[in-house]
């Protein structure tokens, strides 16, 4: 007969990291990276720097060298800083090795300061966008990752590792399976090169180094009992900052002087939502919000997609989910908005358990969680 198996060391690694607090995803990733990646000593590091210096003037070879370092090595800030000194463009080193810096966020910021010119800053910002919006302590969101970009590849790897960690926690805690395919996974709607990726769990997929990977991540992390929401005065400051004129988008179309003045007044009310959502995602793990606060927060955005992104960002930070009707009513028209949120977060995760009346459902019974949601609705209908 034929036997297909996948050999994995994840369980052994999880046992090694059993002292990591279950809710500290960032610490898990840092310690997991230190176990799995190579950390060259002083002698070998000297040889690596010498080998890189011998490639001076060979741009393609240096690019390949940097990509290899980004996938398998964990380097100190001093080492990467030396590579920046040797290379003719610091931005090329930064956009490849930023995820490989060992000392955490402080070293990443120091490394970014090596990009001095406007050209370098622009190049780096374009390549590390996925790294900037990725929040390890609140990974819930939508991801569009180009795997040929070392930074995007690193984010994809981190999502796979977090998924395997959350699966292990779910099984250990014997929690209810709310995954899309009945495998306890937090990853949903996976496509690779615009084709559905059919794998038992994404950790068993041998990730290629090129191609477009799209997925939704719906973390099982939730506020602890008695979590304190953001104080009213501080939340008011957040709302003021989101609507500050300094963040407004100004666009003046060519027209008469009077029309220009009118257009400027109208355009001054239009925000830059992507910058605001990126900022909110970066600090989302530090605060808890109430249902009423998330409703007010969504009111700062004009577009339905931006409001949905705002809700998804803070969904796992809502401390009073029993009041979800307060914010979910913002998506009742058109009904497709609720269906889209259920697809992103999960039909069971975004199920209206407290107030199911007047709720509409569009379920795909190929998915495990949507079949369970249908079963719950039928059980409620019998009562």
TAMOZI-V226407 format. One record per residue. N is the residue number from 1. RES is the residue in one small letter. PSI is psi in degrees with one decimal (NA if undefined). NEAR is the number of other ideal C-beta (glycine too) atoms within 8 Angstrom. Layout:
BEGIN
n=N res=RES psi=PSI near=NEAR
n=N res=RES psi=PSI near=NEAR
END
This chain:
BEGIN
n=1 res=x psi=179.8 near=2
n=2 res=x psi=134.5 near=3
n=3 res=x psi=122.7 near=4
n=4 res=x psi=122.5 near=4
n=5 res=x psi=156.6 near=4
n=6 res=x psi=119.6 near=5
n=7 res=x psi=123.8 near=4
n=8 res=x psi=143.8 near=7
n=9 res=x psi=9.5 near=6
n=10 res=x psi=-40.2 near=9
n=11 res=x psi=-39.9 near=8
n=12 res=x psi=-40.3 near=7
n=13 res=x psi=-40.3 near=11
n=14 res=x psi=-35.7 near=11
n=15 res=x psi=-35.6 near=7
n=16 res=x psi=-31.5 near=7
n=17 res=x psi=22.6 near=11
n=18 res=x psi=-18.1 near=6
n=19 res=x psi=-7.9 near=3
n=20 res=x psi=129.5 near=9
n=21 res=x psi=136.4 near=5
n=22 res=x psi=-30.7 near=5
n=23 res=x psi=-2.3 near=5
n=24 res=x psi=82.5 near=9
n=25 res=x psi=-35.8 near=12
n=26 res=x psi=-43.5 near=8
n=27 res=x psi=-39.2 near=9
n=28 res=x psi=-46.9 near=13
n=29 res=x psi=-40.5 near=12
n=30 res=x psi=-45.6 near=9
n=31 res=x psi=-35.1 near=10
n=32 res=x psi=-40.0 near=12
n=33 res=x psi=-40.0 near=9
n=34 res=x psi=-27.2 near=10
n=35 res=x psi=-37.3 near=9
n=36 res=x psi=-24.9 near=6
n=37 res=x psi=154.0 near=10
n=38 res=x psi=133.9 near=6
n=39 res=x psi=92.7 near=9
n=40 res=x psi=143.4 near=8
n=41 res=x psi=-178.9 near=6
n=42 res=x psi=-41.9 near=5
n=43 res=x psi=-47.1 near=6
n=44 res=x psi=-33.1 near=8
n=45 res=x psi=-36.9 near=10
n=46 res=x psi=-41.9 near=8
n=47 res=x psi=-37.5 near=8
n=48 res=x psi=-44.8 near=10
n=49 res=x psi=-38.6 near=12
n=50 res=x psi=-42.3 near=8
n=51 res=x psi=-38.3 near=9
n=52 res=x psi=-38.1 near=12
n=53 res=x psi=-33.9 near=8
n=54 res=x psi=-16.5 near=6
n=55 res=x psi=12.4 near=10
n=56 res=x psi=129.3 near=8
n=57 res=x psi=-13.0 near=4
n=58 res=x psi=83.7 near=7
n=59 res=x psi=-42.3 near=6
n=60 res=x psi=-43.7 near=6
n=61 res=x psi=-39.4 near=8
n=62 res=x psi=-37.0 near=13
n=63 res=x psi=-43.1 near=10
n=64 res=x psi=-40.9 near=8
n=65 res=x psi=-45.0 near=11
n=66 res=x psi=-39.5 near=14
n=67 res=x psi=-38.6 near=10
n=68 res=x psi=-41.7 near=8
n=69 res=x psi=-38.0 near=13
n=70 res=x psi=-26.1 near=13
n=71 res=x psi=-29.7 near=9
n=72 res=x psi=-9.1 near=6
n=73 res=x psi=152.8 near=11
n=74 res=x psi=114.3 near=9
n=75 res=x psi=152.3 near=13
n=76 res=x psi=161.8 near=9
n=77 res=x psi=-39.9 near=12
n=78 res=x psi=-37.9 near=6
n=79 res=x psi=-46.3 near=10
n=80 res=x psi=-34.5 near=14
n=81 res=x psi=-37.7 near=11
n=82 res=x psi=-38.2 near=9
n=83 res=x psi=-38.1 near=13
n=84 res=x psi=-36.3 near=12
n=85 res=x psi=-34.1 near=6
n=86 res=x psi=-38.8 near=9
n=87 res=x psi=149.2 near=11
n=88 res=x psi=-19.8 near=3
n=89 res=x psi=112.0 near=7
n=90 res=x psi=-29.2 near=11
n=91 res=x psi=-34.1 near=12
n=92 res=x psi=-38.6 near=11
n=93 res=x psi=-43.1 near=14
n=94 res=x psi=-46.8 near=16
n=95 res=x psi=-15.3 near=13
n=96 res=x psi=-39.9 near=13
n=97 res=x psi=2.0 near=15
n=98 res=x psi=-44.1 near=13
n=99 res=x psi=-9.3 near=10
n=100 res=x psi=4.2 near=13
n=101 res=x psi=132.9 near=14
n=102 res=x psi=-29.5 near=11
n=103 res=x psi=9.8 near=7
n=104 res=x psi=-158.7 near=8
n=105 res=x psi=-40.0 near=5
n=106 res=x psi=-43.5 near=7
n=107 res=x psi=-33.8 near=12
n=108 res=x psi=-43.5 near=10
n=109 res=x psi=-40.0 near=8
n=110 res=x psi=-39.9 near=9
n=111 res=x psi=-39.1 near=15
n=112 res=x psi=-25.2 near=10
n=113 res=x psi=-12.9 near=7
n=114 res=x psi=-18.3 near=10
n=115 res=x psi=99.1 near=12
n=116 res=x psi=-41.6 near=7
n=117 res=x psi=159.2 near=6
n=118 res=x psi=-36.5 near=5
n=119 res=x psi=-46.0 near=7
n=120 res=x psi=-41.9 near=13
n=121 res=x psi=-42.0 near=11
n=122 res=x psi=-44.3 near=8
n=123 res=x psi=-45.9 near=11
n=124 res=x psi=-44.2 near=13
n=125 res=x psi=-37.2 near=8
n=126 res=x psi=-37.2 near=7
n=127 res=x psi=-25.9 near=9
n=128 res=x psi=17.3 near=12
n=129 res=x psi=-46.6 near=8
n=130 res=x psi=-35.6 near=12
n=131 res=x psi=-38.2 near=11
n=132 res=x psi=-39.4 near=8
n=133 res=x psi=-9.4 near=10
n=134 res=x psi=123.3 near=9
n=135 res=x psi=108.1 near=10
n=136 res=x psi=-31.4 near=10
n=137 res=x psi=-8.3 near=8
n=138 res=x psi=74.9 near=13
n=139 res=x psi=-3.6 near=13
n=140 res=x psi=128.2 near=11
n=141 res=x psi=-177.5 near=11
n=142 res=x psi=139.0 near=9
n=143 res=x psi=137.1 near=13
n=144 res=x psi=104.9 near=7
n=145 res=x psi=127.6 near=13
n=146 res=x psi=108.6 near=9
n=147 res=x psi=-17.3 near=14
n=148 res=x psi=-15.8 near=8
n=149 res=x psi=118.0 near=11
n=150 res=x psi=-34.0 near=13
n=151 res=x psi=-45.5 near=14
n=152 res=x psi=-39.5 near=12
n=153 res=x psi=-39.9 near=15
n=154 res=x psi=-41.4 near=12
n=155 res=x psi=-41.5 near=14
n=156 res=x psi=-42.8 near=13
n=157 res=x psi=-40.7 near=9
n=158 res=x psi=-38.5 near=12
n=159 res=x psi=-39.4 near=14
n=160 res=x psi=-43.1 near=13
n=161 res=x psi=-41.6 near=12
n=162 res=x psi=-38.5 near=16
n=163 res=x psi=-44.6 near=15
n=164 res=x psi=-35.6 near=12
n=165 res=x psi=-43.3 near=12
n=166 res=x psi=-34.1 near=13
n=167 res=x psi=-45.0 near=14
n=168 res=x psi=-40.3 near=11
n=169 res=x psi=-41.1 near=11
n=170 res=x psi=-46.4 near=11
n=171 res=x psi=-40.3 near=8
n=172 res=x psi=-40.2 near=6
n=173 res=x psi=-2.4 near=6
n=174 res=x psi=48.9 near=4
n=175 res=x psi=158.2 near=7
n=176 res=x psi=139.3 near=4
n=177 res=x psi=116.1 near=9
n=178 res=x psi=19.1 near=9
n=179 res=x psi=166.5 near=13
n=180 res=x psi=-34.3 near=9
n=181 res=x psi=17.4 near=7
n=182 res=x psi=30.2 near=7
n=183 res=x psi=13.8 near=9
n=184 res=x psi=7.6 near=9
n=185 res=x psi=149.0 near=12
n=186 res=x psi=-9.1 near=12
n=187 res=x psi=134.6 near=12
n=188 res=x psi=157.6 near=14
n=189 res=x psi=49.4 near=9
n=190 res=x psi=128.4 near=12
n=191 res=x psi=143.5 near=11
n=192 res=x psi=121.1 near=10
n=193 res=x psi=43.9 near=6
n=194 res=x psi=21.6 near=5
n=195 res=x psi=141.0 near=6
n=196 res=x psi=133.5 near=5
n=197 res=x psi=113.0 near=9
n=198 res=x psi=97.2 near=3
n=199 res=x psi=151.3 near=8
n=200 res=x psi=-51.3 near=4
n=201 res=x psi=152.4 near=11
n=202 res=x psi=-23.2 near=13
n=203 res=x psi=-18.5 near=11
n=204 res=x psi=-1.3 near=8
n=205 res=x psi=127.3 near=8
n=206 res=x psi=101.3 near=3
n=207 res=x psi=123.2 near=10
n=208 res=x psi=168.3 near=7
n=209 res=x psi=4.8 near=7
n=210 res=x psi=162.7 near=5
n=211 res=x psi=166.5 near=9
n=212 res=x psi=120.8 near=10
n=213 res=x psi=125.7 near=14
n=214 res=x psi=139.6 near=12
n=215 res=x psi=162.0 near=13
n=216 res=x psi=137.9 near=12
n=217 res=x psi=123.8 near=14
n=218 res=x psi=93.9 near=11
n=219 res=x psi=148.5 near=11
n=220 res=x psi=0.3 near=10
n=221 res=x psi=132.1 near=8
n=222 res=x psi=160.7 near=5
n=223 res=x psi=144.7 near=9
n=224 res=x psi=162.4 near=5
n=225 res=x psi=131.9 near=4
n=226 res=x psi=17.8 near=4
n=227 res=x psi=137.1 near=8
n=228 res=x psi=125.7 near=5
n=229 res=x psi=165.5 near=11
n=230 res=x psi=132.0 near=10
n=231 res=x psi=150.0 near=6
n=232 res=x psi=-41.5 near=6
n=233 res=x psi=-36.8 near=6
n=234 res=x psi=-37.3 near=8
n=235 res=x psi=-36.6 near=12
n=236 res=x psi=-37.7 near=8
n=237 res=x psi=-37.7 near=8
n=238 res=x psi=-44.9 near=10
n=239 res=x psi=-40.1 near=11
n=240 res=x psi=-42.5 near=8
n=241 res=x psi=-38.4 near=8
n=242 res=x psi=-28.4 near=11
n=243 res=x psi=14.7 near=8
n=244 res=x psi=137.9 near=8
n=245 res=x psi=-22.6 near=5
n=246 res=x psi=-20.0 near=4
n=247 res=x psi=3.3 near=11
n=248 res=x psi=149.2 near=11
n=249 res=x psi=128.3 near=7
n=250 res=x psi=127.6 near=7
n=251 res=x psi=122.8 near=7
n=252 res=x psi=102.4 near=8
n=253 res=x psi=152.9 near=6
n=254 res=x psi=120.7 near=3
n=255 res=x psi=-169.0 near=6
n=256 res=x psi=165.6 near=5
n=257 res=x psi=-43.0 near=5
n=258 res=x psi=-42.1 near=6
n=259 res=x psi=-36.4 near=8
n=260 res=x psi=-43.0 near=11
n=261 res=x psi=-41.6 near=8
n=262 res=x psi=-40.8 near=8
n=263 res=x psi=-36.5 near=12
n=264 res=x psi=-41.8 near=10
n=265 res=x psi=-41.1 near=8
n=266 res=x psi=-41.5 near=8
n=267 res=x psi=-25.7 near=11
n=268 res=x psi=-12.2 near=9
n=269 res=x psi=-0.7 near=6
n=270 res=x psi=130.7 near=9
n=271 res=x psi=175.7 near=12
n=272 res=x psi=83.9 near=8
n=273 res=x psi=-34.7 near=10
n=274 res=x psi=-39.1 near=7
n=275 res=x psi=-40.4 near=8
n=276 res=x psi=-43.5 near=13
n=277 res=x psi=-38.8 near=13
n=278 res=x psi=-43.6 near=10
n=279 res=x psi=-42.0 near=8
n=280 res=x psi=-39.2 near=12
n=281 res=x psi=-35.4 near=12
n=282 res=x psi=-27.4 near=9
n=283 res=x psi=2.5 near=8
n=284 res=x psi=-29.5 near=12
n=285 res=x psi=-9.9 near=8
n=286 res=x psi=-8.4 near=4
n=287 res=x psi=155.5 near=9
n=288 res=x psi=149.1 near=11
n=289 res=x psi=159.7 near=13
n=290 res=x psi=168.8 near=11
n=291 res=x psi=-39.4 near=12
n=292 res=x psi=-37.0 near=9
n=293 res=x psi=-40.5 near=11
n=294 res=x psi=-30.9 near=14
n=295 res=x psi=-44.8 near=11
n=296 res=x psi=-38.0 near=10
n=297 res=x psi=-41.3 near=14
n=298 res=x psi=-26.3 near=12
n=299 res=x psi=-13.0 near=6
n=300 res=x psi=-8.4 near=11
n=301 res=x psi=138.5 near=12
n=302 res=x psi=-28.9 near=6
n=303 res=x psi=142.6 near=7
n=304 res=x psi=-39.8 near=7
n=305 res=x psi=-41.0 near=6
n=306 res=x psi=-38.8 near=12
n=307 res=x psi=-40.0 near=12
n=308 res=x psi=-42.0 near=13
n=309 res=x psi=-38.2 near=11
n=310 res=x psi=-44.5 near=15
n=311 res=x psi=-44.0 near=13
n=312 res=x psi=-39.9 near=13
n=313 res=x psi=-40.9 near=13
n=314 res=x psi=7.1 near=13
n=315 res=x psi=-41.4 near=11
n=316 res=x psi=1.7 near=10
n=317 res=x psi=6.5 near=12
n=318 res=x psi=121.9 near=14
n=319 res=x psi=-19.1 near=11
n=320 res=x psi=67.4 near=8
n=321 res=x psi=-17.6 near=7
n=322 res=x psi=-16.9 near=5
n=323 res=x psi=26.8 near=10
n=324 res=x psi=-20.7 near=11
n=325 res=x psi=-25.4 near=9
n=326 res=x psi=-41.2 near=9
n=327 res=x psi=-24.4 near=12
n=328 res=x psi=-22.2 near=10
n=329 res=x psi=-18.6 near=7
n=330 res=x psi=-11.3 near=8
n=331 res=x psi=15.4 near=12
n=332 res=x psi=-24.4 near=8
n=333 res=x psi=123.7 near=5
n=334 res=x psi=160.8 near=4
n=335 res=x psi=-22.3 near=9
n=336 res=x psi=-24.2 near=6
n=337 res=x psi=-43.5 near=12
n=338 res=x psi=-41.2 near=13
n=339 res=x psi=-39.4 near=9
n=340 res=x psi=-40.1 near=9
n=341 res=x psi=-40.4 near=13
n=342 res=x psi=-34.7 near=11
n=343 res=x psi=-37.9 near=10
n=344 res=x psi=-43.5 near=13
n=345 res=x psi=-29.3 near=12
n=346 res=x psi=136.4 near=13
n=347 res=x psi=-31.8 near=14
n=348 res=x psi=-35.0 near=11
n=349 res=x psi=-38.9 near=10
n=350 res=x psi=32.3 near=11
n=351 res=x psi=132.5 near=9
n=352 res=x psi=76.2 near=10
n=353 res=x psi=-36.6 near=4
n=354 res=x psi=-44.2 near=8
n=355 res=x psi=78.2 near=6
n=356 res=x psi=-8.6 near=9
n=357 res=x psi=144.4 near=4
n=358 res=x psi=8.6 near=3
n=359 res=x psi=140.8 near=8
n=360 res=x psi=146.7 near=6
n=361 res=x psi=141.2 near=9
n=362 res=x psi=101.7 near=6
n=363 res=x psi=139.6 near=10
n=364 res=x psi=107.3 near=6
n=365 res=x psi=0.8 near=7
n=366 res=x psi=-21.3 near=4
n=367 res=x psi=137.3 near=11
n=368 res=x psi=-49.1 near=10
n=369 res=x psi=-31.1 near=14
n=370 res=x psi=-28.8 near=12
n=371 res=x psi=-40.8 near=10
n=372 res=x psi=-38.9 near=11
n=373 res=x psi=-41.2 near=13
n=374 res=x psi=-40.8 near=11
n=375 res=x psi=-41.4 near=8
n=376 res=x psi=-41.6 near=10
n=377 res=x psi=-41.0 near=10
n=378 res=x psi=-38.4 near=8
n=379 res=x psi=-39.5 near=8
n=380 res=x psi=-36.7 near=8
n=381 res=x psi=-27.3 near=6
n=382 res=x psi=-21.5 near=5
n=383 res=x psi=NA near=4
END
